[in-house]
Structures are given as structure tokens and as C-alpha cells.
């Protein structure tokens, strides 16, 4: 659900800076969780890495959107 929320915010034309910050923090936590699951072998490496890469991409895009709002 966190990933979908990030995608939804990217699709919005005018999300608030606060919403973007919350989504970024949530996604960072989700990314760390998935990385830990991979490390502990609770999640398969390649499929887990795909999720980590997707989350990283969304975080980068949200950070750029936030930067545009705050500048």
C-alpha cells in the first residue's frame, strides 16, 4: 500500500509538501524492511531486489517533486 500511495502522489498535480514527506519516510522504512527480509532470507533475492529498486525510484521521484514544491 505504501508503494501505491507514492505512485498516487506522483500522479497528483498538487500534493502537499507534508504528504510528500510522509510518503518518502514511509517508503524509506518499507525499503529497509524489504532489505532486511532479503538479508534474513525471508524473501527471495531477485524478487526482493525488484521491489527495492521500485521503491528507490519512487523515493527519488517524490524527492524531486518535493524539491520543486519547496523552491
One Martini backbone bead per residue (centre of mass of N, CA, C, O) as a GRO file, in nm:
protein
   71
    1UNK     BB    1   0.055   0.064  -0.017
    2UNK     BB    2   0.296   0.259  -0.017
    3UNK     BB    3   0.358   0.247  -0.316
    4UNK     BB    4   0.082   0.348  -0.416
    5UNK     BB    5   0.093   0.622  -0.274
    6UNK     BB    6   0.337   0.726  -0.428
    7UNK     BB    7   0.209   0.706  -0.709
    8UNK     BB    8  -0.029   0.895  -0.650
    9UNK     BB    9   0.145   1.147  -0.589
   10UNK     BB   10   0.279   1.158  -0.870
   11UNK     BB   11  -0.005   1.203  -1.020
   12UNK     BB   12  -0.030   1.453  -0.879
   13UNK     BB   13  -0.029   1.805  -0.918
   14UNK     BB   14  -0.090   1.896  -0.580
   15UNK     BB   15   0.079   1.809  -0.346
   16UNK     BB   16   0.183   1.813  -0.041
   17UNK     BB   17   0.468   1.834   0.136
   18UNK     BB   18   0.374   1.654   0.369
   19UNK     BB   19   0.289   1.409   0.202
   20UNK     BB   20   0.566   1.360   0.076
   21UNK     BB   21   0.727   1.314   0.336
   22UNK     BB   22   0.564   1.073   0.440
   23UNK     BB   23   0.611   0.889   0.196
   24UNK     BB   24   0.917   0.882   0.210
   25UNK     BB   25   0.940   0.760   0.492
   26UNK     BB   26   0.774   0.504   0.436
   27UNK     BB   27   0.952   0.400   0.202
   28UNK     BB   28   1.214   0.375   0.362
   29UNK     BB   29   1.102   0.162   0.556
   30UNK     BB   30   1.019  -0.046   0.345
   31UNK     BB   31   1.297  -0.087   0.224
   32UNK     BB   32   1.434  -0.188   0.482
   33UNK     BB   33   1.251  -0.430   0.523
   34UNK     BB   34   1.318  -0.578   0.258
   35UNK     BB   35   1.622  -0.595   0.305
   36UNK     BB   36   1.600  -0.764   0.563
   37UNK     BB   37   1.450  -1.005   0.434
   38UNK     BB   38   1.676  -1.078   0.245
   39UNK     BB   39   1.903  -1.118   0.454
   40UNK     BB   40   1.714  -1.341   0.617
   41UNK     BB   41   1.562  -1.514   0.390
   42UNK     BB   42   1.240  -1.430   0.355
   43UNK     BB   43   1.340  -1.329   0.073
   44UNK     BB   44   1.392  -1.321  -0.242
   45UNK     BB   45   1.635  -1.162  -0.406
   46UNK     BB   46   1.521  -1.073  -0.689
   47UNK     BB   47   1.234  -0.981  -0.602
   48UNK     BB   48   1.332  -0.789  -0.380
   49UNK     BB   49   1.503  -0.602  -0.563
   50UNK     BB   50   1.272  -0.496  -0.732
   51UNK     BB   51   1.133  -0.350  -0.498
   52UNK     BB   52   1.368  -0.171  -0.413
   53UNK     BB   53   1.394  -0.026  -0.686
   54UNK     BB   54   1.109   0.091  -0.693
   55UNK     BB   55   1.126   0.252  -0.433
   56UNK     BB   56   1.370   0.425  -0.508
   57UNK     BB   57   1.236   0.562  -0.750
   58UNK     BB   58   1.002   0.693  -0.598
   59UNK     BB   59   1.168   0.857  -0.402
   60UNK     BB   60   1.315   1.029  -0.611
   61UNK     BB   61   1.058   1.155  -0.736
   62UNK     BB   62   0.947   1.279  -0.472
   63UNK     BB   63   1.193   1.459  -0.412
   64UNK     BB   64   1.167   1.629  -0.668
   65UNK     BB   65   0.881   1.731  -0.612
   66UNK     BB   66   0.948   1.864  -0.342
   67UNK     BB   67   1.162   2.059  -0.451
   68UNK     BB   68   0.966   2.214  -0.638
   69UNK     BB   69   0.777   2.314  -0.404
   70UNK     BB   70   1.020   2.455  -0.219
   71UNK     BB   71   1.135   2.658  -0.466
   0.00000   0.00000   0.00000
